Amino acid sequence: MFAVNLTQVSLTNWAAGGQNSVSGNSLFSWFANYKKGKVVWDNSVDLAYGLVMQGKEGDVLKTDDKMDLSSKYGVKAFDHWYYSALLNFKSQFAPGYNYPNDSIAISKFLAPGYLLLALGLDYKPNDYFSLFLSPITARLLIVNDKTLSDAGAFGVDSGETVKMELGAYIKAAYNKDLNHYINLKTSVDMFSDYLNEPEHVDVNFQLLLSLKVSKFISASVSLQALYDHDTRIAVYKSDEITIDHYGPRAQFKEVLGIGFAYKFSSVRTR
């Protein structure tokens, strides 16, 4: 599914106040699954990017940025279980800032980047649900930026650009057309590092609800909630200006869009 959503606001002598703005958000969600005999191969790509330009100065701010690629290959073991290997990569396209400060980037492409390789068992009772269990998972954390690396951002040691983690990984995924007009795609994955505080589990929950209004008009709701114990986020005092300390925090993101969308599919059977 590919979707582009645009919003424009223009105000002239508007007593209630406000700012002119133009915003756009794009979303690309793709999957290709193969099944033949004892072999299954599932692939997915989820991309998103959004910008908003507001005010008289025309400041451009990033509102969404996501890059998530995954490939899972399995050979049937017994019943609905498969011996499987999963490869996943996550990062972003462009620098991110802690607005209104737009002079110092707090994230970039490959800062952070996550490359994960997991071996385990995959439970697939049907074509739209899977539960992957891996007791042996290697995760490579990449911070390919000197400033962020020197600051020890995202859990790397100060001055280092990579960090290797070895642990356990679980991922549950659901992707199904609820009817002709609604598709639900959701997943949750959890990772625990055997080598460093295994009691602190990283959690990443994602949901994409796609609603078809007409052939080329659709609405989409994207939700993401994550917790990474190694990601330090500013905690402010009661004045909401002064930083009290930095620490791990639950993170949430929601994007609602209505605009142009095109959904395509291809199914081959033998």
C-alpha positions as a printed Julia matrix, in Angstrom:
270×3 Matrix{Float64}:
   0.0     0.0    0.0
   1.22    3.46  -0.91
  -0.41    6.59   0.53
   0.26   10.34   0.39
  -1.62   12.7    2.71
  -1.52   16.51   2.39
  -2.85   19.28   4.65
  -2.85   23.05   4.07
  -3.97   25.87   6.4
  -4.08   29.57   5.4
  -5.04   32.33   7.86
  -5.58   36.03   7.12
  -6.6    38.47   9.87
  -7.74   35.48  11.89
  -8.74   36.78  15.34
  -8.44   33.39  17.03
  -4.77   33.18  16.04
  -2.77   30.36  14.53
  -0.14   29.78  11.86
  -0.19   29.06   8.16
   1.03   25.56   7.43
   1.5    22.98   4.73
   2.17   19.38   5.69
   2.6    16.1    3.91
   3.03   12.52   5.0
   3.87    9.5    2.86
   3.51    5.83   3.74
   4.67    2.69   1.94
   3.83   -0.77   3.27
   4.79   -3.84   1.2
   4.97   -7.55   1.83
   5.75  -10.57  -0.33
   5.24  -14.06   1.05
   6.25  -17.35  -0.57
   5.13  -20.83   0.38
   5.84  -24.11  -1.38
   6.12  -27.57   0.13
   7.98  -27.29   3.43
   9.44  -23.85   2.69
   8.02  -20.45   3.71
   9.64  -17.09   3.05
   8.1   -13.85   4.36
   9.36  -10.38   3.43
   8.14   -6.92   4.41
   9.13   -3.28   3.92
   7.61   -0.42   5.93
   8.63    3.14   5.08
   7.23    6.5    6.21
   8.27   10.13   5.94
   6.49   13.38   6.78
   7.2    17.12   6.85
   5.35   20.25   7.95
   6.14   23.84   6.94
   4.62   26.44   9.22
   4.75   30.12  10.17
   5.88   33.2    8.28
   9.47   32.01   8.28
   8.48   28.79   6.57
  10.24   26.55   9.09
  10.29   22.95   7.9
   9.95   20.29  10.62
  10.07   16.52  10.34
   6.94   14.78  11.61
   7.54   11.15  10.66
  10.54    9.05   9.59
  10.67    5.26   9.47
  12.64    2.54   7.72
  11.9    -1.09   8.63
  12.94   -4.06   6.43
  12.46   -7.69   7.39
  12.99  -11.12   5.82
  12.19  -14.48   7.44
  12.96  -17.9    5.91
  11.65  -21.15   7.34
  11.57  -24.91   6.75
   8.75  -26.95   8.26
   9.64  -28.79  11.46
   6.31  -30.24  12.64
   2.62  -29.3   12.58
   2.54  -25.49  12.2
   6.12  -24.95  13.42
   9.09  -24.02  11.21
  12.84  -23.84  11.78
  13.42  -20.21  10.85
  15.99  -17.46  10.44
  15.0   -13.79  10.59
  16.92  -10.74   9.36
  15.68   -7.26  10.28
  17.01   -3.74   9.7
  15.67   -0.51  11.22
  16.78    3.09  10.81
  15.54    6.44   9.43
  16.03    8.62   6.34
  16.93   12.09   7.62
  18.33   13.9   10.68
  16.01   14.44  13.62
  16.0    17.4   16.02
  14.61   18.25  19.44
  12.56   21.2   18.2
  12.66   24.17  18.51
  16.43   23.54  18.6
  17.2    22.63  14.98
  20.97   23.25  15.11
  22.02   19.96  16.72
  20.83   16.65  15.3
  19.82   14.04  17.88
  19.47   11.25  15.28
  20.45   10.53  11.68
  20.48    7.74   9.11
  22.33    4.84  10.77
  22.39    6.82  14.01
  20.81    4.76  15.27
  20.56    1.74  13.03
  19.65   -1.76  14.17
  20.61   -4.96  12.36
  19.18   -8.13  13.88
  19.75  -11.79  13.0
  17.71  -14.4   14.88
  17.5   -18.2   14.73
  14.59  -20.11  16.22
  11.11  -21.56  15.73
   8.23  -19.87  13.94
   4.6   -20.8   14.63
   2.35  -20.16  11.6
  -1.15  -21.63  12.03
  -2.46  -19.62   9.06
  -1.41  -17.05   6.43
  -2.0   -13.96   8.58
  -0.49  -14.75  12.01
   2.96  -15.81  13.13
   4.82  -16.14  16.42
   8.61  -16.27  16.17
  10.68  -17.46  19.15
  14.47  -17.15  19.12
  16.79  -18.08  22.0
  19.81  -17.1   19.87
  19.7   -13.56  18.52
  22.52  -11.21  17.56
  21.71   -7.49  17.36
  24.12   -4.87  16.06
  23.51   -1.29  17.2
  25.04    1.31  14.86
  25.64    4.99  15.67
  27.47    6.23  12.57
  27.87    9.86  13.66
  30.86   11.21  15.58
  28.96   13.69  17.75
  26.34   11.16  18.81
  28.96    8.43  19.18
  31.15   10.6   21.42
  28.09   11.33  23.56
  27.39    7.59  23.95
  23.95    8.0   22.41
  21.51    5.06  22.16
  23.65    2.84  24.39
  27.01    2.68  22.59
  30.18    3.29  24.57
  31.52    6.83  24.18
  33.53    7.1   20.96
  32.32    3.74  19.59
  30.13    3.43  16.51
  28.85   -0.12  17.0
  27.65   -2.27  19.88
  27.07   -6.01  19.66
  24.29   -7.59  21.71
  23.42  -11.27  22.14
  20.09  -12.29  23.57
  16.59  -13.7   23.14
  13.98  -12.36  20.73
  10.21  -12.79  20.34
   8.0   -11.38  17.59
   4.27  -11.77  17.05
   2.8   -10.45  13.79
  -0.73  -10.19  12.37
  -1.64   -8.97   8.88
  -5.16   -9.5    7.53
  -7.92   -7.87   5.48
 -10.75   -7.63   7.99
 -13.1    -6.99   5.07
 -12.91   -5.49   1.58
 -12.33   -2.0    3.02
 -10.18   -2.51   6.13
  -6.71   -4.0    6.57
  -5.02   -4.46   9.94
  -1.29   -4.95  10.23
   0.26   -5.12  13.68
   3.3    -6.58  15.4
   5.11   -6.6   18.71
   8.71   -7.65  19.21
  10.77   -7.99  22.38
  14.51   -8.36  22.88
  16.54   -9.16  26.01
  20.33   -8.84  26.01
  21.98  -11.77  27.83
  25.22   -9.8   28.26
  23.88   -6.58  29.78
  20.95   -6.27  32.21
  18.76   -9.02  30.68
  15.9    -8.03  33.01
  15.42   -4.85  30.93
  13.45   -5.94  27.86
  13.25   -3.71  24.76
   9.69   -3.62  23.41
   8.46   -2.33  20.04
   4.72   -2.34  19.23
   3.46   -1.21  15.81
  -0.01   -0.98  14.27
  -1.22    0.17  10.86
  -4.95    0.34  10.16
  -5.77    1.06   6.5
  -9.3     2.12   5.51
 -10.37    2.19   1.86
 -12.83    5.02   1.16
 -12.82    4.75  -2.64
 -10.53    3.46  -5.37
  -7.92    6.17  -4.79
  -8.96    7.71  -1.46
  -8.09    6.1    1.86
  -7.45    6.79   5.52
  -4.72    5.31   7.66
  -3.91    5.24  11.35
  -0.35    4.4   12.38
   0.59    3.78  16.01
   3.94    2.94  17.54
   4.95    2.44  21.17
   8.47    1.44  22.16
  10.76    1.16  25.12
  14.54    0.87  24.86
  16.4     0.94  28.17
  19.58    2.19  26.46
  17.92    5.25  24.89
  18.2     8.21  27.27
  15.49   10.86  27.0
  15.33   14.23  28.75
  13.03   14.37  31.8
  11.97   17.93  32.58
  11.16   19.61  35.87
   7.71   21.02  36.63
   8.44   24.19  34.61
   8.72   21.95  31.48
  11.84   23.92  30.47
  14.63   22.84  32.82
  16.03   19.34  32.29
  16.07   17.37  35.53
  17.86   14.26  34.24
  18.11   11.81  31.35
  16.71    8.29  31.48
  14.81    5.56  29.62
  11.2     6.46  28.87
   8.25    4.92  27.05
   7.93    6.49  23.59
   4.7     6.92  21.6
   3.91    8.03  18.06
   0.55    8.36  16.26
  -0.07    9.43  12.67
  -3.56    9.87  11.2
  -3.9    10.6    7.5
  -6.56   10.89   4.81
  -5.51   11.25   1.2
  -4.44    9.45  -1.98
  -3.65    5.77  -1.69
  -3.16    2.83  -4.01
  -3.28   -0.79  -2.94
  -2.03   -3.59  -5.17
  -1.76   -7.33  -4.71
  -0.61  -10.41  -6.55
  -1.27  -14.04  -5.67
   0.15  -17.03  -7.56
  -0.79  -20.59  -6.77
   0.35  -23.88  -8.22
